[in-house]
């Protein structure tokens, strides 16, 4: 944090004493770029003193390097180098010197390191780890620009200067200076300008006015959330363009508060990375059936987030879809989905797998986007329930029947009703609310095969088509559906014991060989199920021929 000394009075119209700036302590020997940065900051005002505490290695002896520019005393900046101790600072040297290379050598010698030659400013040392890798670009041109070490596999991002020929005053790499430290350094130095940062896929722009963040933007996110998002960045190149301002004012919170939230989210991001969560990862529910009450109890041990957003995202997990596709179905900002995924993983509700259960991953590898496929099925699905419309279901049933005619592949059909009995065993049966229907269909989707199709049937009923299956296999699925629907409440106010089921099962060719007779046989079996309160196969009610 800053240690600022301000005049408490302004007698006789004298200007206030300039601020003294104390930069954060670093655990590495300062290099030429660091010392040049100190000089530049001190030159912003006569009498302004800038201090930088450091140690050669973590936990070793602490030193303090300070510089002050006061033209009334000397035309050269005054450098003071001290050993910090509990009994007071011991000054090793204090000198007026304009040669940055000489000052760097004096500092290294005073800290017990080998001094460098006069070519210090032009050697590769300028690109080594520094005070957050804050490299200063001088006005003389690119010949004095500190180099930034880059892997040959990762090209340096290109930055467009706000004005032709404009030079950035700071540049560096977030792998060497963490984003929180970078923001704090700019804030403490009371700098005005725009910070640009680029990684492989994103660009961040953050505007500062006298060290206070005024506006920030990352893609479609702006304001406080953009700052918090940027704090989680662990890689990327940055440039700071001085005196660049904006009329937008989107950041309202103090940096300290955003840092606390951002650092927490950074820890969550690192945990997700350690869990091998990537956009291409598939998410699998650890427990296919769980009540809202148990869901809430488990999440109570996680980060404090509203229950409904977590439940909404959890319901999109179908054991086949990748995180990328889930976020495409339900767009969420990084500041929203990261804490939710952190909770779902740490509370044991979800696990991560790299197995591509759906075929879309391999199709995407040849340039076919899954959105192309979803654009077709979008018009076949009833959004309120998440399953096929009645006409769409009949179309695919007809296609499956053609496979039987041409290739003799068997098929089975389940037609079923769902309801909620009110007022005890003899009370009336009412249709389920749409939320309960949607959750019921989600549970059924977890136990059926990916090739089985589920859809609406007529007005109030539902149906499942099982390709290449006999009626016995379909009846087994019907029993499994009853189990998962009764295992936990579909909604908080719906008692599973009040659910009423009626399942009718018919198959081709074992029960009939015509499509219309298949439909009628399944419906008759369903009607018989309403009377017997058990799953009925068509063969049980079809008279022997």
C-alpha positions as CSV (number, residue, x, y, z in Angstrom):
1,X,0.0,0.0,0.0
2,X,1.0,3.6,-0.3
3,X,2.7,5.5,2.4
4,X,1.7,9.1,1.6
5,X,3.0,12.2,3.3
6,X,0.8,15.2,2.7
7,X,1.1,18.7,4.0
8,X,-1.7,19.4,6.5
9,X,-1.9,23.1,5.7
10,X,-1.4,25.4,2.8
11,X,-0.3,28.6,4.4
12,X,0.4,31.7,2.4
13,X,-1.0,30.1,-0.8
14,X,2.0,27.7,-1.1
15,X,1.3,24.6,-3.1
16,X,0.9,21.4,-1.1
17,X,3.9,19.2,-0.6
18,X,4.1,16.5,-3.3
19,X,3.1,13.0,-2.3
20,X,5.6,10.3,-1.3
21,X,4.8,7.0,-3.1
22,X,5.7,3.6,-1.6
23,X,5.4,0.7,-4.0
24,X,4.6,-2.9,-2.9
25,X,7.5,-4.9,-1.7
26,X,9.0,-7.3,-4.2
27,X,11.0,-10.5,-3.5
28,X,13.5,-10.1,-6.3
29,X,16.4,-7.9,-7.1
30,X,15.3,-4.8,-9.1
31,X,16.7,-4.5,-12.6
32,X,17.3,-1.6,-15.0
33,X,13.6,-1.4,-16.0
34,X,12.5,-1.2,-12.3
35,X,14.9,1.6,-11.5
36,X,14.0,3.4,-14.7
37,X,10.3,3.1,-13.6
38,X,11.1,4.7,-10.2
39,X,12.9,7.6,-11.9
40,X,10.0,8.2,-14.3
41,X,7.5,8.2,-11.4
42,X,9.6,10.6,-9.3
43,X,10.0,12.9,-12.3
44,X,6.2,13.6,-12.4
45,X,6.6,16.4,-9.8
46,X,9.4,18.4,-8.1
47,X,10.0,17.0,-4.7
48,X,8.1,13.8,-5.4
49,X,9.7,10.8,-3.7
50,X,9.1,7.2,-4.8
51,X,10.2,4.3,-2.7
52,X,10.5,0.6,-3.5
53,X,11.2,-2.0,-0.7
54,X,12.7,-5.3,-1.9
55,X,14.6,-8.4,-0.9
56,X,17.0,-10.4,-3.0
57,X,15.0,-13.6,-2.2
58,X,11.9,-14.3,-0.3
59,X,12.4,-13.9,3.4
60,X,15.9,-12.4,3.1
61,X,17.2,-9.0,4.2
62,X,14.9,-6.2,3.2
63,X,16.3,-3.1,1.4
64,X,14.7,0.2,0.5
65,X,15.5,2.1,-2.7
66,X,14.1,5.6,-3.0
67,X,14.5,8.4,-5.6
68,X,13.6,12.1,-5.4
69,X,13.7,14.7,-8.1
70,X,14.2,18.2,-6.7
71,X,15.5,20.8,-9.2
72,X,16.1,23.3,-6.4
73,X,18.8,20.9,-4.9
74,X,20.2,19.1,-7.9
75,X,19.6,18.7,-11.6
76,X,20.0,14.9,-11.2
77,X,17.7,12.7,-9.2
78,X,18.7,11.9,-5.7
79,X,19.0,8.2,-4.9
80,X,19.0,6.7,-1.5
81,X,19.7,3.1,-0.7
82,X,19.1,1.7,2.8
83,X,19.0,-1.5,4.8
84,X,15.7,-1.9,6.6
85,X,15.9,-3.0,10.2
86,X,13.7,-2.8,13.3
87,X,16.1,-0.2,14.9
88,X,15.8,2.1,11.9
89,X,17.0,2.2,8.3
90,X,20.8,2.2,7.7
91,X,21.7,4.3,4.7
92,X,24.3,2.6,2.4
93,X,24.5,5.4,0.0
94,X,22.8,8.6,-1.0
95,X,23.8,10.3,-4.3
96,X,22.6,12.6,-7.0
97,X,23.1,10.6,-10.2
98,X,21.5,10.6,-13.6
99,X,23.1,7.5,-14.9
100,X,20.5,4.7,-14.4
101,X,23.1,2.0,-15.2
102,X,25.4,3.3,-12.5
103,X,22.6,3.4,-9.9
104,X,21.7,-0.2,-10.8
105,X,25.3,-1.3,-10.2
106,X,25.4,0.5,-6.9
107,X,22.2,-1.2,-5.8
108,X,23.4,-4.6,-6.8
109,X,26.8,-4.1,-5.0
110,X,25.1,-2.8,-1.9
111,X,22.8,-5.9,-1.8
112,X,25.8,-8.2,-2.1
113,X,25.3,-9.1,-5.8
114,X,27.8,-8.9,-8.6
115,X,27.7,-5.5,-10.3
116,X,27.1,-5.4,-14.1
117,X,29.0,-3.4,-16.7
118,X,27.9,-0.2,-18.4
119,X,26.1,-2.2,-21.0
120,X,23.5,-3.1,-18.4
121,X,20.7,-1.1,-20.1
122,X,21.2,-2.9,-23.4
123,X,21.5,-6.5,-22.1
124,X,18.9,-9.2,-21.9
125,X,18.6,-8.5,-18.2
126,X,16.0,-5.9,-19.0
127,X,13.5,-8.6,-19.9
128,X,14.0,-10.7,-16.8
129,X,11.6,-10.8,-13.8
130,X,11.2,-7.4,-12.4
131,X,8.9,-5.5,-10.2
132,X,5.9,-7.2,-11.7
133,X,7.7,-7.0,-15.0
134,X,6.7,-3.4,-15.3
135,X,8.9,-2.3,-18.1
136,X,9.2,1.4,-19.0
137,X,9.3,2.5,-22.6
138,X,11.4,5.7,-23.0
139,X,10.7,8.5,-25.3
140,X,13.9,7.9,-27.2
141,X,12.5,5.1,-29.2
142,X,12.4,1.3,-29.4
143,X,16.2,1.0,-29.0
144,X,15.8,1.4,-25.3
145,X,12.6,-0.7,-25.0
146,X,13.0,-3.6,-22.6
147,X,12.5,-6.9,-24.3
148,X,9.8,-9.3,-23.1
149,X,10.7,-13.0,-23.1
150,X,8.3,-14.9,-25.2
151,X,8.0,-18.6,-26.0
152,X,8.5,-19.2,-29.7
153,X,5.2,-21.1,-29.8
154,X,3.2,-18.1,-28.5
155,X,3.4,-15.0,-30.7
156,X,3.3,-11.6,-29.0
157,X,-0.1,-10.0,-29.2
158,X,-0.3,-6.9,-31.3
159,X,-1.4,-3.7,-29.6
160,X,-2.8,-0.7,-31.5
161,X,-1.6,2.5,-30.0
162,X,-4.4,5.0,-29.3
163,X,-2.5,7.6,-31.4
164,X,0.0,7.0,-34.2
165,X,3.5,6.8,-32.8
166,X,2.4,6.8,-29.2
167,X,4.5,4.8,-26.8
168,X,3.3,2.8,-23.8
169,X,4.8,3.8,-20.5
170,X,4.4,0.3,-19.0
171,X,4.4,-3.0,-20.7
172,X,4.8,-6.6,-19.4
173,X,3.5,-10.1,-19.0
174,X,0.9,-11.3,-16.5
175,X,2.8,-14.5,-16.0
176,X,5.4,-12.4,-14.3
177,X,3.2,-9.8,-12.7
178,X,-0.2,-11.0,-11.4
179,X,-3.2,-8.9,-12.4
180,X,-4.0,-7.8,-8.8
181,X,-0.5,-6.5,-8.3
182,X,-0.6,-4.7,-11.6
183,X,-3.9,-2.9,-10.7
184,X,-2.6,-2.0,-7.3
185,X,0.7,-0.6,-8.7
186,X,-1.1,1.7,-11.1
187,X,-3.6,2.8,-8.4
188,X,-0.9,3.5,-5.9
189,X,1.1,5.5,-8.5
190,X,-2.0,7.6,-9.2
191,X,-1.6,7.1,-12.9
192,X,-4.0,8.3,-15.5
193,X,-4.4,6.4,-18.8
194,X,-5.7,3.1,-20.3
195,X,-4.5,-0.4,-19.5
196,X,-4.8,-2.8,-22.4
197,X,-4.3,-6.5,-21.9
198,X,-4.6,-9.3,-24.4
199,X,-4.5,-13.1,-24.0
200,X,-5.1,-15.8,-26.6
201,X,-8.8,-15.0,-27.1
202,X,-9.8,-11.9,-25.0
203,X,-9.0,-8.2,-24.7
204,X,-9.4,-6.1,-21.6
205,X,-9.5,-2.3,-21.5
206,X,-9.3,-0.5,-18.1
207,X,-9.3,3.3,-17.7
208,X,-7.7,5.0,-14.7
209,X,-8.0,8.6,-13.6
210,X,-5.5,9.5,-10.9
211,X,-5.2,5.9,-10.0
212,X,-9.0,5.3,-9.7
213,X,-10.6,2.8,-12.1
214,X,-13.3,4.6,-14.1
215,X,-14.3,2.2,-16.8
216,X,-13.5,-1.5,-17.7
217,X,-14.6,-3.7,-20.5
218,X,-14.0,-7.4,-21.5
219,X,-16.0,-8.6,-24.4
220,X,-19.7,-8.1,-23.5
221,X,-18.9,-7.4,-19.8
222,X,-18.2,-4.0,-18.4
223,X,-17.9,-2.2,-15.1
224,X,-17.1,-3.9,-11.8
225,X,-17.7,-7.4,-13.2
226,X,-15.1,-6.8,-15.9
227,X,-12.5,-5.7,-13.3
228,X,-13.2,-8.9,-11.2
229,X,-12.9,-11.0,-14.4
230,X,-9.6,-9.4,-15.2
231,X,-8.2,-10.1,-11.7
232,X,-8.6,-13.9,-12.5
233,X,-6.4,-13.6,-15.6
234,X,-3.1,-15.5,-15.2
235,X,-1.6,-14.9,-18.7
236,X,-1.5,-12.1,-21.3
237,X,0.5,-9.2,-22.4
238,X,-0.3,-5.7,-21.2
239,X,0.5,-2.1,-22.2
240,X,-0.4,1.1,-20.3
241,X,-1.1,4.2,-22.5
242,X,-0.7,7.4,-20.5
243,X,-3.3,10.2,-20.5
244,X,-6.0,8.1,-22.3
245,X,-9.4,9.0,-20.8
246,X,-13.0,8.1,-21.3
247,X,-16.3,9.7,-20.5
248,X,-17.8,6.4,-19.4
249,X,-18.1,5.7,-15.7
250,X,-19.0,2.0,-15.2
251,X,-16.9,1.1,-12.2
252,X,-18.3,2.1,-8.9
253,X,-16.8,-0.2,-6.3
254,X,-13.5,0.4,-4.5
255,X,-10.5,-1.6,-5.9
256,X,-10.0,-3.2,-2.5
257,X,-13.4,-4.7,-2.5
258,X,-13.1,-5.9,-6.1
259,X,-9.7,-7.4,-5.3
260,X,-11.1,-9.5,-2.4
261,X,-13.9,-10.8,-4.6
262,X,-11.6,-11.3,-7.6
263,X,-8.9,-13.1,-5.6
264,X,-11.6,-15.4,-4.2
265,X,-12.8,-16.2,-7.8
266,X,-9.1,-16.6,-8.9
267,X,-8.8,-19.4,-6.3
268,X,-12.0,-20.9,-7.6
269,X,-10.7,-20.8,-11.2
270,X,-7.4,-22.5,-10.1
271,X,-9.5,-25.2,-8.4
272,X,-11.5,-25.8,-11.6
273,X,-8.3,-26.0,-13.6
274,X,-6.9,-28.5,-11.1
275,X,-10.1,-30.5,-11.5
276,X,-9.3,-30.5,-15.3
277,X,-12.4,-28.6,-16.2
278,X,-12.3,-27.2,-19.7
279,X,-14.9,-25.9,-22.1
280,X,-14.7,-29.3,-23.9
281,X,-15.3,-31.3,-20.7
282,X,-18.5,-33.2,-20.2
283,X,-20.3,-32.8,-16.9
284,X,-21.8,-35.8,-15.2
285,X,-24.2,-35.8,-12.2
286,X,-22.9,-37.9,-9.3
287,X,-26.5,-38.6,-8.2
288,X,-29.1,-38.8,-11.0
289,X,-31.9,-38.2,-8.6
290,X,-31.7,-35.7,-5.8
291,X,-34.4,-33.6,-4.0
292,X,-34.2,-29.9,-3.9
293,X,-33.9,-30.1,-0.1
294,X,-30.8,-32.3,-0.3
295,X,-29.4,-30.2,-3.2
296,X,-29.8,-27.1,-1.0
297,X,-28.2,-28.8,2.0
298,X,-25.1,-29.8,0.1
299,X,-24.7,-26.4,-1.4
300,X,-24.9,-24.8,2.0
301,X,-21.3,-25.9,2.5
302,X,-20.1,-24.1,-0.6
303,X,-19.7,-20.4,-1.6
304,X,-22.7,-18.2,-0.7
305,X,-24.7,-18.0,-3.9
306,X,-28.4,-17.9,-4.6
307,X,-30.0,-21.4,-4.9
308,X,-32.0,-20.8,-8.1
309,X,-29.1,-20.0,-10.5
310,X,-27.3,-23.1,-9.3
311,X,-30.4,-25.2,-9.7
312,X,-31.0,-23.8,-13.2
313,X,-27.4,-24.7,-14.4
314,X,-27.5,-28.1,-12.6
315,X,-30.7,-29.1,-14.5
316,X,-28.9,-28.4,-17.8
317,X,-26.4,-31.2,-17.0
318,X,-27.5,-34.3,-18.9
319,X,-24.2,-36.4,-18.7
320,X,-23.6,-35.8,-22.4
321,X,-23.3,-32.1,-22.9
322,X,-20.0,-30.1,-22.6
323,X,-19.6,-27.1,-20.5
324,X,-19.2,-25.0,-23.6
325,X,-22.6,-26.1,-24.9
326,X,-24.3,-25.6,-21.5
327,X,-23.1,-22.0,-21.4
328,X,-24.3,-21.5,-24.9
329,X,-27.8,-22.7,-24.0
330,X,-27.7,-20.5,-20.9
331,X,-25.3,-17.6,-21.4
332,X,-23.7,-16.6,-18.2
333,X,-20.8,-14.3,-17.4
334,X,-17.6,-15.7,-16.0
335,X,-18.3,-14.1,-12.6
336,X,-21.5,-16.0,-12.5
337,X,-20.7,-19.5,-13.7
338,X,-17.3,-20.0,-12.1
339,X,-18.6,-19.8,-8.5
340,X,-21.5,-22.1,-9.4
341,X,-19.3,-24.7,-11.0
342,X,-16.9,-24.5,-8.0
343,X,-19.8,-25.3,-5.7
344,X,-21.2,-28.1,-7.8
345,X,-17.8,-29.8,-7.9
346,X,-16.7,-29.2,-4.3
347,X,-20.0,-30.2,-2.9
348,X,-19.9,-33.5,-4.7
349,X,-22.9,-32.9,-7.0
350,X,-21.0,-33.0,-10.4
351,X,-17.9,-34.7,-11.7
352,X,-15.8,-33.9,-14.8
353,X,-15.0,-36.3,-17.6
354,X,-13.1,-35.7,-20.9
355,X,-15.1,-38.5,-22.5
356,X,-17.0,-37.0,-25.4
357,X,-20.3,-38.8,-24.9
358,X,-22.0,-36.9,-27.8
359,X,-20.9,-37.1,-31.4
360,X,-20.8,-33.3,-31.7
361,X,-17.2,-33.2,-30.5
362,X,-15.9,-35.3,-33.4
363,X,-18.1,-33.5,-35.9
364,X,-16.8,-30.1,-34.6
365,X,-13.3,-31.4,-35.4
366,X,-14.2,-31.4,-39.1
367,X,-15.7,-27.9,-39.0
368,X,-19.4,-28.8,-38.3
369,X,-20.7,-26.7,-35.4
370,X,-23.2,-28.4,-33.1
371,X,-25.3,-25.2,-33.4
372,X,-26.0,-26.4,-37.0
373,X,-27.6,-29.6,-35.6
374,X,-29.5,-27.8,-32.9
375,X,-31.0,-25.4,-35.3
376,X,-32.8,-28.3,-36.8
377,X,-34.1,-29.9,-33.5
378,X,-35.0,-26.5,-32.1
379,X,-38.3,-26.5,-34.0
380,X,-39.0,-30.1,-33.0
381,X,-38.8,-29.5,-29.2
382,X,-41.5,-28.0,-27.0
383,X,-39.5,-25.5,-24.9
384,X,-41.7,-25.7,-21.8
385,X,-41.1,-29.4,-21.4
386,X,-37.9,-30.0,-23.3
387,X,-39.2,-32.9,-25.3
388,X,-40.5,-33.5,-28.8
389,X,-43.8,-32.1,-29.9
390,X,-46.5,-34.6,-30.8
391,X,-46.1,-34.2,-34.6
392,X,-42.3,-34.5,-34.4
393,X,-42.6,-37.7,-32.4
394,X,-45.1,-39.2,-34.9
395,X,-42.6,-38.4,-37.7
396,X,-39.7,-40.2,-36.1
397,X,-42.1,-43.1,-35.1
398,X,-43.0,-43.5,-38.8
399,X,-39.3,-43.4,-39.8
400,X,-38.6,-46.2,-37.3
401,X,-41.5,-48.2,-38.6
402,X,-40.0,-48.0,-42.1
403,X,-36.8,-49.5,-40.7
404,X,-38.9,-52.4,-39.5
405,X,-40.5,-52.9,-42.9
406,X,-37.2,-52.6,-44.8
407,X,-34.8,-54.3,-42.4
408,X,-37.1,-56.2,-40.0
409,X,-35.7,-54.1,-37.0
410,X,-38.2,-54.4,-34.1
411,X,-39.4,-51.4,-32.1
412,X,-41.4,-50.8,-29.0
413,X,-43.6,-47.9,-27.9
414,X,-44.5,-46.7,-24.3
415,X,-47.5,-44.4,-23.9
416,X,-47.9,-43.1,-20.4
417,X,-49.8,-40.6,-18.3
418,X,-48.6,-38.6,-15.3
419,X,-50.8,-36.9,-12.7
420,X,-51.0,-35.7,-9.1
421,X,-53.8,-37.1,-6.9
422,X,-55.3,-34.5,-4.6
423,X,-57.0,-35.3,-1.3
424,X,-56.0,-38.9,-0.6
425,X,-56.4,-42.2,-2.3
426,X,-59.8,-41.5,-3.7
427,X,-59.2,-37.8,-4.6
428,X,-59.3,-36.4,-8.1
429,X,-56.2,-36.6,-10.4
430,X,-54.8,-33.4,-11.8
431,X,-52.3,-32.8,-14.5
432,X,-48.8,-31.9,-13.3
433,X,-47.5,-28.3,-13.5
434,X,-45.2,-27.7,-16.4
435,X,-42.1,-27.3,-14.1
436,X,-42.8,-30.8,-12.7
437,X,-43.2,-32.2,-16.2
438,X,-39.9,-30.7,-17.3
439,X,-38.1,-32.2,-14.4
440,X,-39.8,-35.5,-14.9
441,X,-38.6,-35.6,-18.5
442,X,-35.1,-34.7,-17.4
443,X,-35.0,-37.7,-15.1
444,X,-36.4,-40.0,-17.8
445,X,-33.6,-38.7,-20.1
446,X,-31.0,-39.9,-17.6
447,X,-32.2,-43.5,-17.6
448,X,-33.2,-44.0,-21.2
449,X,-30.8,-44.8,-24.0
450,X,-29.5,-41.9,-26.2
451,X,-31.2,-43.5,-29.2
452,X,-34.6,-43.7,-27.4
453,X,-36.9,-40.7,-28.2
454,X,-39.3,-39.1,-25.8
455,X,-42.1,-36.8,-26.8
456,X,-45.7,-35.5,-26.2
457,X,-48.5,-37.8,-27.2
458,X,-51.8,-36.4,-28.1
459,X,-52.9,-33.6,-25.7
460,X,-51.9,-34.6,-22.2
461,X,-49.9,-37.9,-22.5
462,X,-46.3,-38.7,-23.3
463,X,-44.5,-41.5,-25.2
464,X,-41.1,-43.2,-25.5
465,X,-39.9,-44.8,-28.7
466,X,-37.4,-47.6,-28.3
467,X,-35.7,-48.6,-31.6
468,X,-34.5,-52.2,-32.0
469,X,-36.1,-53.2,-28.7
470,X,-38.8,-55.7,-27.7
471,X,-41.7,-55.0,-25.4
472,X,-40.0,-56.7,-22.4
473,X,-37.1,-54.2,-22.6
474,X,-39.6,-51.4,-22.9
475,X,-41.4,-52.6,-19.8
476,X,-38.1,-52.7,-17.9
477,X,-37.5,-49.1,-18.8
478,X,-41.1,-48.2,-17.7
479,X,-40.4,-49.7,-14.3
480,X,-37.2,-47.7,-14.1
481,X,-39.0,-44.5,-15.0
482,X,-41.5,-45.1,-12.1
483,X,-38.6,-45.6,-9.7
484,X,-36.7,-42.4,-10.6
485,X,-39.9,-40.3,-10.6
486,X,-40.9,-41.5,-7.1
487,X,-37.4,-41.3,-5.7
488,X,-37.5,-37.6,-4.9
489,X,-40.0,-34.7,-5.2
490,X,-40.2,-33.2,-8.7
491,X,-40.9,-29.8,-7.0
492,X,-40.7,-28.6,-3.4
493,X,-44.5,-28.8,-2.9
494,X,-45.2,-32.1,-4.7
495,X,-45.2,-35.3,-2.6
496,X,-43.9,-38.2,-4.6
497,X,-46.5,-40.5,-3.0
498,X,-49.2,-38.5,-4.7
499,X,-47.9,-39.2,-8.2
500,X,-50.2,-41.3,-10.4
501,X,-48.8,-43.3,-13.3
502,X,-50.3,-45.2,-16.2
503,X,-47.9,-47.1,-18.6
504,X,-48.9,-49.0,-21.7
505,X,-46.3,-51.0,-23.7
506,X,-46.6,-52.4,-27.2
507,X,-44.1,-53.8,-29.7
508,X,-43.6,-54.6,-33.4
509,X,-43.8,-57.3,-34.5
510,X,-44.6,-59.3,-31.4
511,X,-47.9,-57.5,-30.6
512,X,-48.8,-56.3,-34.1
513,X,-47.3,-55.6,-37.5
514,X,-49.0,-52.3,-38.6
515,X,-48.2,-48.9,-37.3
516,X,-51.8,-47.9,-36.5
517,X,-52.4,-51.1,-34.6
518,X,-49.2,-50.4,-32.6
519,X,-50.5,-47.0,-31.5
520,X,-53.9,-48.3,-30.6
521,X,-52.4,-51.3,-28.7
522,X,-50.2,-49.0,-26.6
523,X,-53.1,-46.7,-25.8
524,X,-55.3,-49.6,-24.8
525,X,-52.6,-50.9,-22.5
526,X,-52.3,-47.4,-21.0
527,X,-56.0,-47.3,-20.3
528,X,-55.8,-50.7,-18.6
529,X,-52.9,-49.4,-16.5
530,X,-55.1,-46.6,-15.2
531,X,-57.5,-49.3,-13.8
532,X,-54.9,-51.7,-12.5
533,X,-52.4,-49.2,-11.3
534,X,-49.5,-51.2,-12.8
535,X,-47.5,-51.3,-16.0
536,X,-49.5,-53.2,-18.7
537,X,-48.1,-54.9,-21.8
538,X,-50.4,-55.0,-24.8
539,X,-50.1,-58.7,-25.1
540,X,-51.9,-59.0,-21.7
541,X,-55.1,-57.4,-23.1
542,X,-55.0,-58.4,-26.8
543,X,-57.3,-61.4,-27.3
544,X,-55.6,-64.4,-28.8
545,X,-56.2,-64.6,-32.6
